[in-house]
Amino acid sequence: MSAAEASSSGLLEEEPCLLPPEPSAERVAARIRAVARFLRRALPLCLAHTVDFYTRGLWEKMVALPPETVLEALSGDRLRRLLEQRPLEEPAGEFYNIFCEKSQRLINVQAFALAAKCYSMPNLGVCIPLEQMLEILNRKQQPESGTEMKTDEFMNNKKSHEVQLMSELVYGIAKYCGLSQVIDLGSGKGYLSSFLSLQYGLKVYGIDSSNTNTHGANERNRKLKKHWTAYQRRARANVRGHVLEEKKERPEQDKEKCKANSSENLLSTNNSLQSQAQVAAPDSILSQTADVFTDSNICITNKQYELHSGAQLQSDESNTPENVFLNILPADAVEADSSPRSNCRELCEEEKERRKMASLKAKASRSKEANVYSPLTSYITANTELRDIVQDLEDCMLVGLHTCGDLAPSTLRLFNAKPEIKAVCSVGCCYHLLSEEHEIEKDGTHRVWGFPLCRYLKEEGWFCGRNARMAACLALERVAVGQMLPTESLFYRAVLQVIVVEEYGVKRSDRNIGKVYSKTSSFLDYVRKSLKKLELDESKISDSRVMEYFEKYKHRMNEMEAFNMLKVVLGPCIEVLILLDRLCYLQEQDNIAWSGLVKLFDPIKSPRCYAVVSLKKRAFHMQANG
């Protein structure tokens, strides 16, 4: 495209970029090649399923070291030191000292761990710190709603951590691009969507494939509104009472001064109401708010927190945070206030009807305002037409918090294909649910695969496999701080597989055992219940025979533990390949102005902590001329 063509299309070839310098396409391409080169040698450790650990003799085939040596090298203390180590200057280029050239077995676990560190995200120099992004996006300004919400009152610690940080980044990008509409794909229970609309005044459509999730999101919104109404009323009453108490305690000679100060206090109340409410509201109210989002059976009503009208502040209600909050909820979530009022009078039927119509019009008007959250149900693919789902679609931003499997790459494809989508911020998860071209049987129809996306990996015919992508979901940082792997349950399943193969001649079964381990009291109990699940004849094997298998393999449980630790160490490299594939894909597009990976979350709290962020050239053009 020529410069003239770019200008006429609204795109700029060279536009001012105030965001952090994005990693160059050359740098990203070099990194993805290096990671792929390492994984070609190391990936076999993750290709086999743990179920087949003993039936296929994986330890003997893959590792030329005693399990004790591996466990000692990858102990918690050593893993923590490895993670805390400063980034290495040069990635380990050759692997002859890690794997045996002849047998391909692992021969040096220390060198293996060091190489895995080299090819993990912190060492590659392609990730942008969240703090740097937020500083440039000028996130020091106050939220538009004028009310500071405490997410830990409405969701668990992990979700609160995720929602607060991601919403802050999303809001900064939306304002940077001059956008007020956000589409949250895979919105689930609506935590992120609700917070973006309530806290930051954005118009949010949360789209999820589950109608149950959509219904639940609507219910949580309705209950949160009820809680918030009562919460704000009680806060105002307490603030009013506090002011009156102060007036009573003042000496007689200060009465005139008190009158002047009281009006100032009341006027400033609206601006600081939320922080005062957190102090003034009783613990009984705060404790009940924790369940607003988590317990669909709780129904908080205004009656529960009814206040005497004489204790309420007589300020202009149209300017209070309470009414700001109500305005940003869907119209059907706003209910009439049932509190008694001393100044009510009988109204004629005509006046009642007039007021009713005015109220309905006001609600309809509010539903069209920018700061509304609307949950919708739809299954999203790379070919979805958003205009068929969102009737008033405008220039917008796509977001996704832990979008499962193919939804994450579909989000990026939608962003690239639809001109009205100006920015994207996507955090993926569930890599094992990604589709790969070489993993699924072809039926002659055209498929859009979740991995790979970029040209290089496609040309290389790159294939990870489900088991390797499962390893990419492991949490190295959590293991390093002492979170144990479920070794015993995996050991039970692997020995059961030996029994099923040797005693029943079944190598593969379409039946799923499920979560049998958590419901059993012993290995024998586990085997009996599992055989029923697999619809195999229990009478064919005696209890003593079952226990013989257990005794035969129990001293080899450390092999499985060591093997799984190798997978844990390698997992971040597989995740890096998937994330760099997405970043490369975006950098290959002509209409993209800026793309990067941002480390959003604390990996101990939320292991899938990296966001893929991208802005189109037109978005930069709008910002530069705003």
C-alpha positions as CSV (number, residue, x, y, z in Angstrom):
1,M,0.0,0.0,0.0
2,S,1.4,3.4,-1.0
3,A,1.5,6.4,1.4
4,A,-1.2,8.1,-0.5
5,E,-3.4,5.0,-0.4
6,A,-2.7,4.7,3.4
7,S,-3.6,8.3,3.9
8,S,-6.9,8.0,2.0
9,S,-7.9,4.9,3.9
10,G,-7.4,6.6,7.2
11,L,-4.3,4.6,8.1
12,L,-0.9,6.1,8.6
13,E,2.4,4.4,7.6
14,E,4.3,6.2,10.3
15,E,2.2,7.3,13.2
16,P,3.2,8.8,16.5
17,C,3.4,6.1,19.2
18,L,3.4,7.1,22.8
19,L,3.2,3.5,24.1
20,P,6.3,1.6,25.1
21,P,8.5,0.6,22.1
22,E,7.0,-2.7,20.9
23,P,9.4,-5.6,20.4
24,S,10.5,-5.5,16.8
25,A,9.3,-8.2,14.4
26,E,12.9,-9.3,13.8
27,R,13.4,-9.8,17.5
28,V,10.2,-11.7,18.0
29,A,10.9,-13.9,14.9
30,A,14.4,-14.7,16.3
31,R,13.0,-15.6,19.7
32,I,10.3,-17.9,18.3
33,R,12.9,-19.7,16.2
34,A,15.2,-20.2,19.2
35,V,12.4,-21.5,21.4
36,A,11.2,-23.8,18.6
37,R,14.7,-25.1,18.2
38,F,15.0,-26.0,21.9
39,L,11.5,-27.5,22.0
40,R,12.3,-29.8,19.1
41,R,14.8,-31.6,21.3
42,A,12.9,-31.3,24.6
43,L,9.3,-31.7,23.6
44,P,9.3,-35.5,23.6
45,L,9.4,-35.3,27.4
46,C,5.8,-33.9,27.3
47,L,4.4,-35.8,24.3
48,A,3.4,-39.0,26.2
49,H,0.5,-39.0,28.7
50,T,1.2,-39.8,32.4
51,V,-1.4,-42.5,32.2
52,D,1.1,-44.5,30.0
53,F,4.1,-43.8,32.2
54,Y,4.7,-47.4,33.3
55,T,3.1,-49.3,30.3
56,R,5.5,-47.5,27.9
57,G,8.5,-47.3,30.2
58,L,8.8,-43.6,29.8
59,W,11.5,-43.1,32.4
60,E,13.9,-45.6,30.8
61,K,13.2,-44.2,27.3
62,M,13.5,-40.5,28.1
63,V,15.9,-40.1,31.1
64,A,19.4,-41.5,31.7
65,L,19.5,-40.3,35.3
66,P,18.3,-41.7,38.6
67,P,15.1,-40.0,39.7
68,E,16.8,-38.9,43.0
69,T,19.2,-36.8,40.9
70,V,16.4,-35.0,39.1
71,L,14.4,-34.4,42.2
72,E,17.4,-33.0,44.0
73,A,18.3,-30.6,41.1
74,L,14.7,-29.4,40.8
75,S,13.9,-29.1,44.5
76,G,11.8,-26.1,45.7
77,D,14.9,-24.1,46.9
78,R,16.7,-24.6,43.6
79,L,13.7,-23.8,41.6
80,R,13.2,-20.6,43.5
81,R,16.8,-19.6,43.0
82,L,16.4,-20.3,39.3
83,L,13.3,-18.2,39.0
84,E,15.0,-15.3,40.9
85,Q,18.2,-15.5,38.8
86,R,18.9,-12.5,36.6
87,P,18.0,-12.9,32.9
88,L,20.8,-14.8,31.1
89,E,22.7,-12.8,28.5
90,E,22.8,-15.5,25.9
91,P,20.3,-18.4,25.4
92,A,21.9,-21.8,25.5
93,G,22.4,-22.4,21.8
94,E,23.6,-26.0,21.7
95,F,22.0,-29.0,23.5
96,Y,24.6,-31.7,23.1
97,N,25.4,-31.5,26.8
98,I,21.6,-31.8,27.8
99,F,20.5,-34.8,25.6
100,C,22.5,-37.8,24.5
101,E,23.1,-37.5,20.8
102,K,22.6,-41.2,20.2
103,S,19.7,-42.1,22.5
104,Q,18.2,-38.6,22.8
105,R,17.7,-39.2,26.5
106,L,18.2,-36.5,29.1
107,I,21.7,-36.6,30.6
108,N,22.1,-33.3,32.3
109,V,19.2,-32.0,34.4
110,Q,21.0,-28.8,35.5
111,A,21.7,-27.8,31.9
112,F,18.1,-28.6,31.0
113,A,16.7,-26.4,33.7
114,L,19.1,-23.6,32.7
115,A,18.0,-23.8,29.0
116,A,14.4,-23.8,30.0
117,K,15.1,-20.7,32.0
118,C,16.7,-19.1,28.9
119,Y,13.6,-19.8,26.8
120,S,11.0,-18.6,29.3
121,M,9.3,-15.3,28.9
122,P,11.3,-13.2,31.4
123,N,14.5,-13.9,29.6
124,L,13.5,-13.2,26.0
125,G,13.2,-9.4,26.2
126,V,9.8,-9.3,24.4
127,C,7.5,-8.7,27.4
128,I,6.4,-5.2,28.6
129,P,5.9,-4.5,32.3
130,L,2.4,-3.5,33.3
131,E,3.7,-0.6,35.3
132,Q,5.4,0.9,32.2
133,M,2.1,0.6,30.2
134,L,0.0,2.1,32.9
135,E,2.4,5.0,33.4
136,I,2.3,5.9,29.8
137,L,-1.5,5.4,29.6
138,N,-1.8,8.1,32.4
139,R,-3.7,5.8,34.8
140,K,-3.3,8.3,37.7
141,Q,-6.6,9.9,36.8
142,Q,-9.7,9.1,38.9
143,P,-12.2,6.5,37.6
144,E,-15.1,8.1,35.7
145,S,-17.8,6.8,38.0
146,G,-16.4,8.8,40.9
147,T,-16.8,5.7,43.1
148,E,-14.0,3.4,44.1
149,M,-15.3,-0.2,44.3
150,K,-13.5,-2.9,46.4
151,T,-13.4,-6.0,44.3
152,D,-12.4,-8.2,47.2
153,E,-15.8,-7.7,48.7
154,F,-17.5,-9.3,45.7
155,M,-15.1,-12.0,44.4
156,N,-12.3,-14.3,45.6
157,N,-8.7,-13.1,45.9
158,K,-7.6,-14.6,42.6
159,K,-10.4,-13.1,40.6
160,S,-10.2,-9.8,42.4
161,H,-6.4,-9.6,41.6
162,E,-7.1,-10.4,37.9
163,V,-10.1,-8.0,37.5
164,Q,-8.5,-5.0,39.1
165,L,-5.3,-5.2,37.1
166,M,-6.9,-6.1,33.7
167,S,-9.7,-3.5,34.0
168,E,-7.1,-0.8,34.7
169,L,-5.2,-1.7,31.6
170,V,-8.3,-2.1,29.5
171,Y,-9.6,1.3,30.6
172,G,-6.3,3.0,29.9
173,I,-6.2,1.5,26.4
174,A,-9.8,2.4,25.7
175,K,-9.2,6.0,26.7
176,Y,-6.0,6.2,24.8
177,C,-7.9,5.1,21.6
178,G,-11.0,7.3,22.4
179,L,-13.3,4.2,22.8
180,S,-16.2,3.8,25.1
181,Q,-17.5,0.4,24.0
182,V,-15.9,-2.9,25.1
183,I,-16.8,-6.4,24.0
184,D,-15.9,-9.0,26.6
185,L,-15.6,-12.4,24.9
186,G,-16.0,-15.5,27.0
187,S,-17.3,-13.2,29.8
188,G,-18.4,-16.1,32.0
189,K,-19.9,-14.8,35.3
190,G,-19.4,-11.2,34.3
191,Y,-16.8,-10.2,36.9
192,L,-14.6,-8.2,34.5
193,S,-17.6,-6.8,32.5
194,S,-19.3,-5.6,35.6
195,F,-16.2,-3.9,37.0
196,L,-15.4,-2.2,33.7
197,S,-18.9,-0.7,33.5
198,L,-19.4,0.1,37.2
199,Q,-15.9,1.4,38.0
200,Y,-14.8,2.9,34.7
201,G,-18.1,4.0,33.1
202,L,-17.6,1.9,29.9
203,K,-20.4,0.4,27.8
204,V,-19.7,-3.3,28.0
205,Y,-21.2,-6.2,26.2
206,G,-20.3,-9.6,27.8
207,I,-20.7,-12.5,25.4
208,D,-20.6,-16.0,26.7
209,S,-21.6,-19.3,25.0
210,S,-23.3,-20.5,28.2
211,N,-26.8,-19.2,28.8
212,T,-26.4,-20.2,32.4
213,N,-23.5,-17.9,32.8
214,T,-25.4,-15.1,31.1
215,H,-28.4,-15.5,33.4
216,G,-26.0,-15.7,36.4
217,A,-24.3,-12.4,35.3
218,N,-27.7,-10.7,35.1
219,E,-28.6,-11.9,38.6
220,R,-25.4,-10.8,40.1
221,N,-25.8,-7.3,38.6
222,R,-29.3,-7.1,40.0
223,K,-28.2,-8.1,43.5
224,L,-25.2,-5.9,43.4
225,K,-27.5,-2.9,42.6
226,K,-29.7,-3.8,45.7
227,H,-26.6,-4.1,47.9
228,W,-25.2,-0.9,46.6
229,T,-28.4,1.1,47.1
230,A,-28.6,0.0,50.8
231,Y,-24.9,0.3,51.3
232,Q,-24.8,3.9,50.1
233,R,-27.9,4.9,52.1
234,R,-26.4,3.5,55.3
235,A,-23.2,5.3,54.6
236,R,-25.0,8.6,54.1
237,A,-27.0,8.1,57.3
238,N,-23.8,7.4,59.3
239,V,-22.0,10.4,57.8
240,R,-25.0,12.6,58.6
241,G,-25.1,11.2,62.2
242,H,-21.4,11.8,62.5
243,V,-21.8,15.4,61.5
244,L,-24.6,16.0,63.9
245,E,-22.7,14.3,66.8
246,E,-19.8,16.6,66.1
247,K,-22.1,19.6,66.3
248,K,-23.4,18.6,69.7
249,E,-20.0,18.2,71.2
250,R,-18.7,21.6,70.1
251,P,-18.6,24.3,72.7
252,E,-21.4,26.9,72.6
253,Q,-19.0,29.7,71.5
254,D,-18.1,27.7,68.3
255,K,-21.7,27.3,67.1
256,E,-21.5,30.0,64.3
257,K,-18.3,28.4,63.0
258,C,-19.8,25.0,63.1
259,K,-22.7,26.1,60.9
260,A,-20.4,27.3,58.2
261,N,-18.3,24.2,58.3
262,S,-21.2,21.8,58.3
263,S,-22.4,22.9,54.8
264,E,-18.8,22.3,53.5
265,N,-18.7,18.9,55.0
266,L,-22.0,17.9,53.4
267,L,-20.9,19.2,50.0
268,S,-17.7,17.3,50.2
269,T,-19.5,14.1,51.2
270,N,-20.4,13.2,47.7
271,N,-16.8,13.2,46.6
272,S,-15.5,11.0,49.4
273,L,-18.6,8.9,50.0
274,Q,-17.1,5.6,49.1
275,S,-14.1,5.8,51.4
276,Q,-16.3,7.1,54.2
277,A,-18.8,4.3,53.6
278,Q,-16.1,1.7,54.1
279,V,-15.5,3.0,57.6
280,A,-19.0,3.8,58.5
281,A,-20.9,0.7,57.2
282,P,-21.3,-2.0,59.8
283,D,-19.4,-5.2,59.6
284,S,-22.7,-7.1,59.1
285,I,-23.3,-5.3,55.8
286,L,-19.7,-5.8,54.6
287,S,-19.8,-9.5,55.4
288,Q,-22.9,-9.9,53.3
289,T,-21.5,-8.1,50.3
290,A,-18.9,-10.9,49.9
291,D,-21.6,-13.2,48.7
292,V,-23.3,-10.9,46.2
293,F,-21.4,-12.4,43.3
294,T,-20.9,-15.9,44.6
295,D,-24.2,-17.1,46.0
296,S,-27.1,-17.0,43.6
297,N,-29.5,-17.9,46.3
298,I,-28.9,-14.7,48.3
299,C,-31.4,-12.0,47.6
300,I,-30.7,-8.7,49.3
301,T,-33.6,-6.2,49.4
302,N,-33.8,-2.6,50.3
303,K,-36.1,-3.6,53.1
304,Q,-33.3,-5.3,54.9
305,Y,-31.4,-2.0,55.2
306,E,-34.4,0.4,55.5
307,L,-33.4,3.7,57.1
308,H,-35.4,6.4,58.7
309,S,-35.8,9.3,56.3
310,G,-34.7,11.8,58.9
311,A,-31.3,10.3,59.0
312,Q,-30.7,10.6,55.3
313,L,-28.7,13.4,53.8
314,Q,-30.8,16.1,52.1
315,S,-28.4,16.6,49.2
316,D,-29.1,16.7,45.5
317,E,-29.6,13.0,44.7
318,S,-28.9,13.4,41.1
319,N,-25.3,14.1,41.9
320,T,-24.7,11.2,44.4
321,P,-22.6,8.2,43.5
322,E,-25.6,6.0,44.3
323,N,-27.5,7.4,41.3
324,V,-24.4,7.3,39.1
325,F,-24.2,3.6,40.0
326,L,-27.9,3.0,39.2
327,N,-27.6,4.7,35.9
328,I,-24.9,2.3,34.7
329,L,-26.9,-0.8,35.3
330,P,-29.3,-2.3,32.7
331,A,-32.8,-0.9,32.9
332,D,-34.3,-4.1,34.1
333,A,-31.9,-4.2,37.0
334,V,-33.2,-0.9,38.5
335,E,-36.0,-1.3,40.9
336,A,-38.2,1.2,42.7
337,D,-37.1,2.4,46.1
338,S,-39.4,1.0,48.7
339,S,-38.1,3.1,51.6
340,P,-40.7,5.2,53.5
341,R,-40.6,9.0,52.9
342,S,-42.2,11.5,55.2
343,N,-43.0,14.0,52.5
344,C,-45.0,11.6,50.3
345,R,-48.5,12.7,49.4
346,E,-51.4,11.1,47.5
347,L,-51.1,11.5,43.8
348,C,-53.9,11.5,41.3
349,E,-54.0,8.7,38.7
350,E,-53.0,11.0,35.9
351,E,-50.0,12.2,37.8
352,K,-49.0,8.7,38.7
353,E,-49.2,7.6,35.0
354,R,-47.2,10.7,33.9
355,R,-44.5,9.9,36.4
356,K,-44.5,6.2,35.4
357,M,-44.0,7.1,31.7
358,A,-41.3,9.6,32.6
359,S,-39.5,6.9,34.6
360,L,-39.7,4.4,31.7
361,K,-38.3,6.9,29.3
362,A,-35.5,7.7,31.7
363,K,-34.6,4.0,32.0
364,A,-34.7,3.5,28.2
365,S,-32.4,6.5,27.8
366,R,-30.0,5.2,30.4
367,S,-29.8,1.9,28.6
368,K,-28.3,3.7,25.6
369,E,-25.7,5.5,27.6
370,A,-22.1,4.6,27.5
371,N,-21.7,3.0,30.9
372,V,-23.9,-0.1,30.8
373,Y,-23.1,-3.8,31.1
374,S,-25.3,-6.1,29.0
375,P,-24.7,-9.9,29.2
376,L,-25.4,-11.8,25.9
377,T,-25.3,-15.4,24.9
378,S,-23.6,-16.5,21.7
379,Y,-20.9,-18.9,20.6
380,I,-18.0,-17.0,19.2
381,T,-15.7,-18.2,16.4
382,A,-13.2,-16.4,14.1
383,N,-16.0,-15.9,11.5
384,T,-18.6,-14.5,13.9
385,E,-20.4,-11.3,12.8
386,L,-20.5,-9.2,16.0
387,R,-23.1,-6.9,14.4
388,D,-25.6,-9.8,14.4
389,I,-25.1,-10.0,18.2
390,V,-24.5,-6.4,19.3
391,Q,-27.1,-4.3,17.6
392,D,-25.5,-0.9,18.4
393,L,-21.9,-2.0,17.6
394,E,-19.6,0.9,17.3
395,D,-15.8,1.5,17.3
396,C,-14.8,-0.8,20.2
397,M,-12.2,-2.8,22.0
398,L,-12.2,-6.6,22.4
399,V,-11.1,-8.1,25.7
400,G,-11.0,-11.6,27.1
401,L,-9.9,-12.7,30.6
402,H,-8.7,-16.3,30.5
403,T,-10.5,-17.2,27.3
404,C,-10.4,-21.0,26.8
405,G,-8.8,-22.8,24.0
406,D,-9.6,-21.5,20.5
407,L,-11.5,-18.5,21.8
408,A,-8.2,-16.7,22.3
409,P,-6.9,-17.0,18.7
410,S,-10.5,-16.4,17.4
411,T,-10.4,-13.1,19.4
412,L,-7.2,-12.0,17.6
413,R,-8.6,-13.0,14.2
414,L,-11.8,-11.0,14.8
415,F,-9.8,-8.0,15.9
416,N,-7.7,-8.2,12.7
417,A,-10.8,-8.8,10.4
418,K,-13.3,-6.2,11.7
419,P,-12.5,-2.5,11.0
420,E,-14.7,-1.4,13.9
421,I,-12.5,-3.2,16.5
422,K,-9.7,-0.8,17.2
423,A,-7.9,-2.6,20.1
424,V,-7.6,-5.9,21.8
425,C,-6.4,-7.2,25.2
426,S,-6.6,-11.0,25.5
427,V,-5.4,-13.4,28.2
428,G,-5.8,-17.0,27.1
429,C,-5.9,-20.2,29.1
430,C,-6.6,-23.9,28.7
431,Y,-4.0,-24.4,26.0
432,H,-4.9,-28.1,25.9
433,L,-8.2,-27.2,24.3
434,L,-6.5,-25.5,21.3
435,S,-7.1,-27.2,18.0
436,E,-4.1,-28.2,15.9
437,E,-4.3,-29.1,12.3
438,H,-2.2,-32.3,12.6
439,E,-4.0,-33.5,15.7
440,I,-7.6,-33.7,14.4
441,E,-8.7,-36.0,11.6
442,K,-9.5,-34.1,8.4
443,D,-13.0,-34.5,7.1
444,G,-12.5,-32.6,3.9
445,T,-14.0,-29.3,5.3
446,H,-12.0,-26.1,5.8
447,R,-11.1,-25.6,9.4
448,V,-9.7,-22.6,11.2
449,W,-7.1,-23.9,13.6
450,G,-6.2,-22.4,17.0
451,F,-2.5,-23.1,16.6
452,P,-0.3,-22.2,14.9
453,L,-1.3,-18.7,13.7
454,C,2.0,-17.2,12.4
455,R,3.6,-17.9,9.0
456,Y,6.8,-19.3,10.4
457,L,5.3,-22.1,12.5
458,K,2.8,-22.9,9.8
459,E,5.5,-23.3,7.2
460,E,7.4,-25.5,9.6
461,G,4.3,-27.6,10.1
462,W,4.7,-27.1,13.8
463,F,2.8,-29.5,16.1
464,C,2.7,-29.6,19.9
465,G,0.1,-32.1,20.8
466,R,-2.5,-32.1,23.6
467,N,-0.1,-33.6,26.2
468,A,2.5,-30.9,25.6
469,R,-0.1,-28.2,25.7
470,M,-1.3,-29.6,29.0
471,A,2.2,-29.1,30.3
472,A,2.0,-25.5,29.2
473,C,-0.9,-25.1,31.7
474,L,1.3,-26.1,34.7
475,A,2.3,-23.5,37.3
476,L,6.1,-23.5,37.8
477,E,6.0,-20.5,40.2
478,R,3.4,-22.2,42.4
479,V,5.5,-25.4,42.5
480,A,8.6,-23.4,43.4
481,V,6.8,-22.0,46.5
482,G,5.7,-25.3,47.7
483,Q,2.5,-26.2,46.0
484,M,2.7,-30.0,45.6
485,L,1.9,-31.9,42.4
486,P,-0.9,-34.5,42.6
487,T,1.7,-37.3,42.5
488,E,-0.3,-40.0,44.3
489,S,-3.4,-39.6,42.1
490,L,-1.3,-39.7,38.9
491,F,0.5,-42.8,40.3
492,Y,-2.8,-44.6,41.0
493,R,-3.9,-43.9,37.4
494,A,-0.7,-45.1,35.8
495,V,-0.7,-48.4,37.8
496,L,-4.4,-48.8,37.0
497,Q,-3.4,-48.6,33.3
498,V,-1.0,-51.4,33.8
499,I,-3.8,-53.5,35.3
500,V,-6.2,-52.7,32.5
501,V,-3.6,-53.6,29.8
502,E,-2.2,-56.7,31.4
503,E,-5.3,-58.2,33.0
504,Y,-8.0,-57.0,30.5
505,G,-6.1,-56.5,27.3
506,V,-7.5,-53.0,26.9
507,K,-5.0,-50.4,25.7
508,R,-7.5,-47.6,25.0
509,S,-11.0,-46.9,26.3
510,D,-13.5,-44.2,25.3
511,R,-14.7,-44.1,28.9
512,N,-13.5,-41.5,31.3
513,I,-12.7,-42.4,34.9
514,G,-13.3,-38.8,36.1
515,K,-12.5,-37.7,39.7
516,V,-12.5,-41.1,41.2
517,Y,-9.4,-40.5,43.3
518,S,-11.0,-37.9,45.5
519,K,-13.8,-40.3,46.4
520,T,-11.7,-43.3,47.4
521,S,-10.0,-44.4,50.6
522,S,-7.2,-46.6,49.2
523,F,-5.6,-47.9,46.1
524,L,-7.8,-51.0,46.2
525,D,-10.9,-48.9,46.5
526,Y,-9.7,-46.7,43.6
527,V,-9.2,-49.7,41.3
528,R,-12.6,-51.2,42.1
529,K,-14.5,-48.0,41.4
530,S,-12.4,-47.3,38.3
531,L,-13.1,-50.7,36.8
532,K,-16.8,-50.0,37.3
533,K,-16.4,-46.7,35.4
534,L,-14.6,-48.5,32.6
535,E,-17.3,-51.2,32.6
536,L,-14.8,-53.9,33.1
537,D,-15.6,-57.1,35.0
538,E,-14.3,-56.6,38.6
539,S,-14.5,-60.3,39.4
540,K,-11.7,-61.0,36.9
541,I,-9.1,-59.7,39.3
542,S,-8.8,-60.4,43.0
543,D,-7.9,-58.0,45.8
544,S,-4.6,-59.7,46.4
545,R,-3.7,-59.4,42.7
546,V,-4.6,-55.7,42.7
547,M,-2.3,-55.1,45.7
548,E,0.5,-57.1,44.0
549,Y,0.6,-54.4,41.3
550,F,0.6,-51.7,44.0
551,E,3.6,-53.3,45.8
552,K,5.4,-53.8,42.5
553,Y,5.3,-50.1,41.5
554,K,5.2,-48.1,44.7
555,H,9.0,-47.9,45.0
556,R,8.9,-46.3,41.5
557,M,6.6,-43.5,42.4
558,N,9.6,-41.1,42.6
559,E,10.2,-41.7,38.9
560,M,6.8,-40.3,38.1
561,E,7.4,-37.4,40.5
562,A,10.7,-36.6,38.9
563,F,9.3,-36.9,35.4
564,N,6.4,-34.5,36.2
565,M,8.9,-32.0,37.6
566,L,10.7,-32.0,34.2
567,K,7.3,-31.2,32.6
568,V,6.8,-28.4,35.0
569,V,10.1,-26.8,34.2
570,L,9.5,-27.2,30.4
571,G,5.9,-25.9,30.6
572,P,6.7,-22.2,30.4
573,C,8.7,-22.7,27.2
574,I,5.7,-24.3,25.5
575,E,3.5,-21.4,26.7
576,V,6.1,-19.0,25.3
577,L,5.8,-20.7,21.9
578,I,2.0,-20.3,21.9
579,L,2.2,-16.6,23.0
580,L,4.9,-15.7,20.5
581,D,2.9,-17.3,17.8
582,R,0.1,-14.9,18.6
583,L,2.3,-11.9,18.7
584,C,4.0,-12.9,15.4
585,Y,0.6,-13.2,13.8
586,L,-0.4,-9.7,14.8
587,Q,2.9,-8.2,13.7
588,E,2.4,-9.8,10.3
589,Q,-0.8,-7.8,9.7
590,D,-0.8,-4.6,7.7
591,N,-3.4,-2.8,9.7
592,I,-1.8,-3.1,13.1
593,A,0.1,-0.2,14.6
594,W,1.3,-1.7,17.9
595,S,1.4,-5.1,19.5
596,G,3.0,-6.5,22.6
597,L,2.9,-9.0,25.5
598,V,2.2,-7.5,28.9
599,K,2.7,-9.3,32.1
600,L,-0.5,-8.6,33.9
601,F,-0.7,-10.8,37.0
602,D,1.3,-12.3,39.8
603,P,2.0,-15.8,38.4
604,I,1.6,-17.3,41.9
605,K,-1.9,-15.9,42.1
606,S,-2.7,-16.4,38.4
607,P,-0.4,-18.6,36.4
608,R,-1.7,-17.6,33.0
609,C,-0.5,-14.0,33.5
610,Y,0.4,-12.7,30.1
611,A,-1.9,-10.5,28.0
612,V,-1.7,-10.1,24.2
613,V,-2.3,-6.4,23.5
614,S,-2.7,-4.8,20.1
615,L,-3.9,-1.5,18.6
616,K,-4.8,-0.7,15.0
617,K,-3.2,2.2,13.1
618,R,-6.5,4.0,12.9
619,A,-6.7,3.9,16.7
620,F,-3.3,5.7,16.9
621,H,-4.5,8.2,14.3
622,M,-7.5,9.0,16.4
623,Q,-5.5,9.3,19.6
624,A,-2.8,11.5,18.0
625,N,-5.4,13.9,16.6
626,G,-7.6,13.9,19.8
